[in-house]
Amino acid sequence: MSLTDNMLKKRLNKNTLYLNPVQDPIERRLAYVKEILKDSTFFPKTVKYRDIDEAFVEWVEEELKIVYENEVLPSYALFSNQRYSEYMQMWETMDDNNNLKMNFKVITRENNPKEGNIYSGSGIIPTATKYLMNRVEALNDQGKMCVVEYRMAQPMAVDLTYKVTIITNKYELLNEFNMMIHDKFSSLHAYIFPNDHPMPMKLKNISDESDYTVDDRQYFAQTYDILLMAYIITEKDFDIEMKPIVSLHCIGGDIMKRKPQVEIEEFELINSCPVENDPRYYNQPMKITVSFDKCDDFECEFTMDCNMVFNKISYENIKTFSLKRNGEVIYINEEGVNIKENDVITLKIKKVSRIKSSTFYIEGYSPNVIYDRKAENTESELDYKNLPQEIEVE
């Protein structure tokens, strides 16, 4: 065996180790959601303008760090309109002639936040509704068991425009910072995490403000407009409510164990010689209605005493359900599911509200009974009519 064959053999047997697995977008979003509630109570941490400003400045200092002559270029956050505060931030970088030294970054923000687009252009829900975050059981001051509900309003979305300007007299620093900016936004969005809340940013514009005639001193200045799609959460958005646990009791008979009663009415066939695929003829419509009182159990079982094709379902005050035929789950679609006489139908439901009644409807048709459309216009009330068959399960 030649040396080349040995190398190929080794390459074929090579194992690849993925030390840093990449999360898909859904896994990444779920990780962000978990991070929001990490090391907090049942509520997320509040996030305000000051928190967002501080997180943005930290992002610029850490992610846009640039070094020249073994020194990190300083960053100055000018969020205040007071000249005194700006001077206090910069006095350490003044030279002996009270001129500002070159090679630094300036961070500013527009003072007029816009309506937010973090919800993909959709507005917030126009109500004062607060949504359930968590529910736990606890004892109140009287020692009675209660349910404590933690609710939160939808965060207020805002768009903030930040400007990051680099001022330098070194052209190579300008190029290096420009490449750094484009690298951070190569995936369209970059993120900051004020109080662990992920907020996306997008590079909107780059402008050049270089000046070559100031006291014969050449300097370069480039400004990067960054749109931050943020949201605000304050203490007023949180609500804690304690509710007593109420037990619901039913009075009068063994309601929970009563069996459903199925009533089926048979109607005489109008035409005994239908033609296949003729629109004049159609199958007898059938409908099963299963009613659950507020005191009923959430499971019902009944035996069919006729053939039927299930092709449509609907319901009221039902969150989830399971429908079985002879112990096997069935799924209803437009093509229909054939149900035969003596088949056992089992229906289990989960109510939206336990203190209200629920209704489950199964619609379909009889495969054995054919109606004639011409016979629908009867001359007398005594004549046979094409009537649907309704089955009520109580």
C-alpha positions in Angstrom: 0.0 0.0 0.0 1.4 3.4 -1.0 1.9 6.4 1.2 -1.0 8.2 -0.6 -3.4 5.3 0.1 -2.5 5.4 3.8 -3.2 9.1 4.0 -6.6 8.6 2.3 -7.5 5.8 4.6 -6.6 7.9 7.7 -8.7 10.8 6.3 -11.7 8.5 5.8 -11.5 7.4 9.4 -11.2 10.9 10.7 -13.7 11.9 13.3 -15.0 15.5 13.4 -15.7 17.1 16.8 -18.1 20.0 16.9 -16.9 21.8 20.0 -19.2 24.8 19.5 -22.6 23.6 18.1 -24.6 26.3 16.4 -28.2 26.8 17.6 -30.9 27.1 15.0 -33.0 30.3 15.1 -35.8 28.7 17.2 -33.4 27.3 19.8 -31.7 30.7 20.0 -35.0 32.5 20.6 -35.9 30.1 23.4 -32.5 30.6 25.0 -33.0 34.3 24.9 -36.4 33.9 26.6 -34.8 31.8 29.4 -32.1 34.4 29.8 -34.7 37.1 30.5 -36.0 35.3 33.6 -32.6 34.0 34.7 -31.8 34.9 38.4 -35.1 36.9 38.7 -38.5 36.5 40.3 -41.6 35.4 38.3 -41.3 38.7 36.6 -38.6 39.8 34.2 -36.3 42.6 35.2 -37.4 46.2 34.5 -35.7 48.0 31.6 -35.7 51.8 31.2 -33.9 54.4 29.0 -31.0 54.6 31.4 -30.5 50.8 31.3 -30.6 50.8 27.5 -28.1 53.7 27.2 -25.7 52.0 29.6 -25.9 48.7 27.7 -25.3 50.5 24.4 -22.3 52.3 25.7 -20.9 49.0 27.1 -21.5 47.4 23.7 -19.5 50.2 21.9 -16.7 50.0 24.4 -16.4 46.2 24.3 -17.4 45.2 20.8 -16.0 48.2 19.0 -12.8 48.4 20.9 -10.0 49.8 18.9 -6.3 50.1 20.0 -3.7 52.6 18.7 -0.2 52.7 20.0 -1.0 50.3 22.9 -3.9 52.5 24.1 -7.6 51.9 23.7 -9.4 54.7 22.0 -11.7 56.3 24.7 -15.5 56.6 24.2 -17.5 59.6 25.4 -21.3 59.3 26.0 -22.9 62.7 25.5 -26.5 62.0 26.4 -26.8 65.4 28.3 -27.5 68.8 26.7 -25.5 70.6 29.4 -22.2 71.8 28.2 -20.7 71.5 31.7 -21.3 67.8 31.9 -19.7 67.3 28.4 -16.7 69.3 29.5 -16.3 67.2 32.7 -16.3 64.1 30.6 -13.5 65.3 28.3 -11.2 67.5 30.3 -8.7 64.6 30.9 -8.1 64.3 27.1 -7.2 68.0 26.7 -3.7 69.0 25.8 -1.8 71.9 27.3 -3.4 74.4 24.9 -6.9 73.2 26.0 -7.5 71.5 22.6 -9.1 68.1 22.4 -6.7 65.3 21.6 -7.4 63.2 18.5 -8.5 59.6 18.2 -11.6 59.0 20.2 -15.3 57.9 19.8 -18.4 59.9 20.7 -21.8 58.3 21.5 -25.0 60.3 21.2 -28.7 59.5 21.1 -31.6 61.4 19.5 -33.8 62.8 22.3 -37.1 62.0 20.5 -37.7 58.2 20.6 -40.1 57.0 17.9 -42.9 54.4 18.0 -41.4 51.0 18.2 -41.1 48.4 15.4 -39.9 45.5 17.5 -43.3 43.8 17.0 -42.7 43.7 13.2 -44.6 47.0 12.6 -47.6 45.9 14.7 -48.9 48.1 17.5 -49.4 47.0 21.0 -52.7 45.4 22.1 -55.0 48.4 22.7 -56.2 47.3 26.2 -54.9 47.5 29.7 -54.9 43.7 29.8 -52.2 42.1 31.9 -51.2 38.6 30.9 -50.5 35.6 33.2 -46.8 34.9 33.7 -47.0 32.4 36.5 -49.5 30.9 39.0 -48.5 29.4 42.4 -50.3 28.3 45.5 -49.7 30.0 48.8 -51.3 30.6 52.2 -52.9 34.0 52.9 -52.8 35.9 56.2 -55.7 33.8 57.5 -53.9 30.5 56.7 -56.2 29.6 53.8 -54.8 28.2 50.6 -54.9 30.7 47.7 -53.6 31.0 44.2 -51.2 33.8 43.5 -51.2 35.1 39.9 -48.3 37.1 38.5 -49.5 39.2 35.6 -47.7 41.6 33.2 -48.7 44.1 30.6 -47.3 44.1 27.1 -44.0 46.1 27.0 -44.0 49.5 25.3 -42.0 49.4 22.1 -39.7 52.3 21.2 -37.1 52.9 18.5 -34.0 54.7 19.6 -31.4 56.1 17.1 -27.8 56.2 18.4 -24.9 57.9 16.6 -21.4 56.6 17.0 -18.7 58.9 15.7 -15.0 58.2 15.4 -12.7 61.2 15.2 -9.1 60.6 14.3 -6.2 62.0 12.4 -5.1 58.5 11.3 -6.7 57.2 8.1 -5.8 53.6 8.9 -7.8 53.9 12.2 -10.8 55.1 10.2 -10.6 52.1 7.9 -10.1 49.7 10.7 -13.2 51.0 12.6 -15.3 51.0 9.4 -14.5 47.3 8.8 -15.2 46.5 12.5 -18.7 48.1 12.2 -19.6 46.2 9.0 -18.4 43.0 10.6 -20.7 43.5 13.6 -23.7 44.0 11.3 -22.8 41.4 8.7 -25.9 39.4 9.9 -28.1 42.4 9.5 -28.8 42.6 13.3 -26.5 43.0 16.3 -27.8 42.7 19.9 -27.4 44.4 23.2 -28.8 43.0 26.5 -29.9 45.6 28.9 -30.9 43.8 32.1 -30.7 40.5 30.1 -33.4 41.7 27.6 -32.2 41.0 24.0 -32.8 44.0 21.8 -31.8 44.1 18.1 -29.9 46.9 16.4 -29.5 47.7 12.7 -27.0 49.9 10.9 -29.1 52.6 9.1 -26.6 55.1 7.7 -22.9 56.1 7.5 -22.0 59.8 7.0 -18.6 61.5 6.6 -17.9 64.7 8.5 -14.2 65.0 7.9 -12.7 68.5 8.0 -9.3 69.4 6.5 -9.1 73.1 7.2 -9.4 73.5 11.0 -6.3 75.3 12.1 -4.4 73.5 9.3 -5.0 70.2 11.2 -6.4 67.4 9.1 -8.8 65.0 10.9 -11.3 62.5 9.8 -14.8 62.0 11.3 -17.3 59.3 10.4 -20.7 58.9 12.0 -22.7 55.6 12.1 -26.5 55.8 12.7 -27.7 52.7 14.5 -31.4 52.0 15.0 -32.1 50.1 18.2 -35.5 48.4 18.4 -36.2 48.4 22.1 -39.0 48.1 24.6 -39.6 49.6 28.1 -40.8 47.7 31.2 -41.5 49.5 34.4 -42.8 48.4 37.8 -46.3 49.6 36.8 -46.5 46.9 34.2 -46.5 44.2 36.9 -49.5 43.0 38.9 -49.7 40.4 41.7 -53.2 39.1 42.6 -54.1 36.6 45.3 -57.3 34.6 44.8 -58.9 32.1 47.1 -59.2 28.5 45.9 -62.9 27.6 45.4 -64.1 24.0 45.3 -67.1 23.4 43.0 -69.6 20.8 44.3 -72.6 19.4 42.4 -75.8 18.5 44.2 -78.4 16.1 43.1 -77.7 12.6 41.8 -74.7 10.8 40.5 -74.2 13.1 37.6 -70.5 12.2 37.0 -71.3 8.6 36.1 -74.4 8.9 34.1 -74.2 7.4 30.6 -75.0 9.3 27.4 -78.4 8.7 25.8 -78.4 8.4 22.0 -81.6 8.9 20.2 -81.8 8.0 16.5 -84.8 8.7 14.2 -85.1 6.8 11.0 -86.7 8.4 7.9 -88.1 6.5 4.9 -86.1 6.6 1.7 -87.8 8.8 -0.9 -86.1 7.4 -4.0 -84.9 3.8 -4.0 -83.0 3.9 -7.2 -80.4 6.6 -7.2 -77.8 7.1 -9.9 -74.2 7.3 -8.9 -72.6 10.8 -9.1 -75.9 12.4 -10.0 -76.1 15.8 -8.2 -79.9 15.2 -7.8 -79.2 12.7 -5.0 -77.2 13.2 -1.8 -76.6 11.3 1.5 -78.7 12.0 4.5 -76.9 14.6 6.7 -76.3 13.5 10.3 -75.1 15.4 13.4 -74.1 14.2 16.8 -74.3 16.7 19.7 -72.4 15.9 22.9 -73.2 18.2 25.9 -71.1 18.5 29.0 -72.8 20.3 31.9 -70.6 22.4 34.2 -70.8 19.6 36.7 -70.2 16.8 34.2 -67.0 14.7 33.9 -64.8 15.6 30.9 -65.1 12.1 29.3 -68.0 10.6 27.4 -68.4 7.2 25.8 -71.3 5.9 23.6 -72.0 3.1 21.2 -73.2 3.9 17.6 -76.4 2.1 16.6 -76.0 3.1 12.9 -73.4 3.7 10.2 -72.1 7.2 9.8 -69.2 9.1 8.1 -67.6 11.8 10.3 -66.3 14.7 8.2 -66.6 17.8 10.4 -66.3 18.8 14.0 -66.9 22.0 16.0 -67.1 22.8 19.7 -67.8 25.4 22.3 -65.8 26.1 25.5 -63.3 23.3 24.7 -59.6 23.9 24.8 -58.3 20.5 23.7 -60.0 17.1 23.0 -59.2 13.5 22.1 -61.6 11.5 19.9 -61.3 7.6 19.7 -63.0 4.8 17.9 -62.7 1.4 19.7 -59.8 2.8 21.6 -57.8 4.2 18.7 -57.5 7.9 18.1 -59.2 9.2 14.9 -58.6 12.5 13.1 -61.5 14.1 11.2 -61.0 15.6 7.8 -63.1 16.5 4.7 -62.6 13.0 3.3 -64.4 11.6 6.3 -63.9 8.7 8.7 -66.2 5.7 8.4 -67.9 4.7 11.6 -69.8 1.4 11.8 -72.7 0.2 13.9 -71.6 -0.9 17.4 -68.4 1.1 17.2 -67.6 2.6 20.6 -66.8 6.3 20.5 -64.8 7.9 23.3 -64.5 11.7 23.7 -62.2 13.4 26.3 -62.1 17.1 26.5 -60.3 19.9 28.5 -62.5 22.9 29.1 -61.6 26.5 28.7 -63.7 27.4 31.7 -64.6 24.6 34.1 -67.6 26.4 35.5 -69.4 26.6 32.2 -71.1 24.0 30.0 -69.4 22.7 26.9 -70.7 21.3 23.6 -69.0 19.1 21.0 -70.5 18.7 17.5 -69.8 15.9 15.1 -71.2 16.3 11.6 -71.3 13.9 8.7 -73.7 11.8 6.7 -75.3 8.3 6.4 -73.6 6.1 3.8 -76.8 4.0 3.6 -79.5 6.7 3.2 -79.9 8.6 -0.1 -82.2 11.6 -0.6 -83.7 13.0 -3.8 -83.6 16.7 -4.2 -86.8 16.8 -6.3 -88.7 15.3 -3.4 -87.8 18.2 -1.1 -90.8 20.3 -2.2 -93.7 18.4 -0.6 -97.3 19.2 -1.3 -98.6 18.3 2.2 -97.2 18.3 5.7 -98.2 14.6 5.8 -95.7 13.8 3.0 -92.3 12.4 3.9 -89.5 15.0 3.9 -85.8 14.9 3.5 -84.8 15.5 7.1 -81.3 15.4 8.7 -80.7 12.9 11.4 -79.7 14.4 14.8 -78.2 12.5 17.7 -78.0 14.1 21.1 -75.6 12.7 23.7 -76.4 14.2 27.1 
